[in-house]
Amino acid sequence: MRLNEMLGIKYPFIQGGMANIATGEFAAAVSNAGGLGLIGAGGMNTEQLREEIRRCKELTDKPFGVNLMLMNPAVNEMAEMIVEEGVKIVTTGAGSPAKYMPLWKEHGMMVIPVVSSSILAIKMERCGADAVIAEGTESGGHVGEMTTMALVPKIVDTVSIPVIAAGGIADGRQLTAAFALGAIGVQLGTCLLSSEECPIHPAYKEALLKAKDNDTIVTGRIAGTPVRILKNKMAREYVKQERAGADKMELEKYTLGSLRRAVFEGDTKMGSLMAGQVVGQLQEIRPIADIFKDMYEGYQKTIGNL
């Protein structure tokens, strides 16, 4: 079974739950284009998330979900609130959703955690996950160490629940590869940042289009909080100080509020411009529907050529 059949959507695509970016309006646009839109709870409080869920319901009658970062201080309230609001699909990151599983399952919710290793995938299957998103280090934002090419087949061989591939996927060739590795579908992030509907600042989008294939860097690797972003003044200064042995408090002055500066103010010098390694493939600003159509047709063409 492919992801689109499992979720009742047109394409086997999930949109990543990008903090400060994945609003209710953006999630609705993704769902209306044939994917599964996700509202990213990162950077929100409980009532803000509730408002975004209701906004999404106003804009689409298609399936959508919520991404919960389990390290959010308000996650207990959020976990109950999404049940109240009738959310049917939840993806999770930065922790285990085990404590919320009884409540969510009681209300018929589908739970799909993001994992970066086969050990985590096993734990998620044991606690009742319906599927897992295997996210490789090529992705933007918070990353693990394993590449998608190595991670996905290992997890496919390790668990019996469906696996969705993420990290390094922006066109039909990469979608074909994900299917070949055993995934039932893919999660997309970076390639959707360059969509017309994405709410990030135009300067952020312009930086994405200008970026080359080697223009991302991982900050926080030494400190144990690796995040992949575009190379800019902030990123270079952060890595320089990190390598010099700066402590967490010293480094925080670079990252505190940096994502919001990038998303809302278009600060391309000191903002955190999260992006994956596929950023060099982005060529133009396009509607989400066109991105999805071209990706799926590219997959069909690749299969034909093979």
Disulfide bonds with the S-S distance in Angstrom:
none
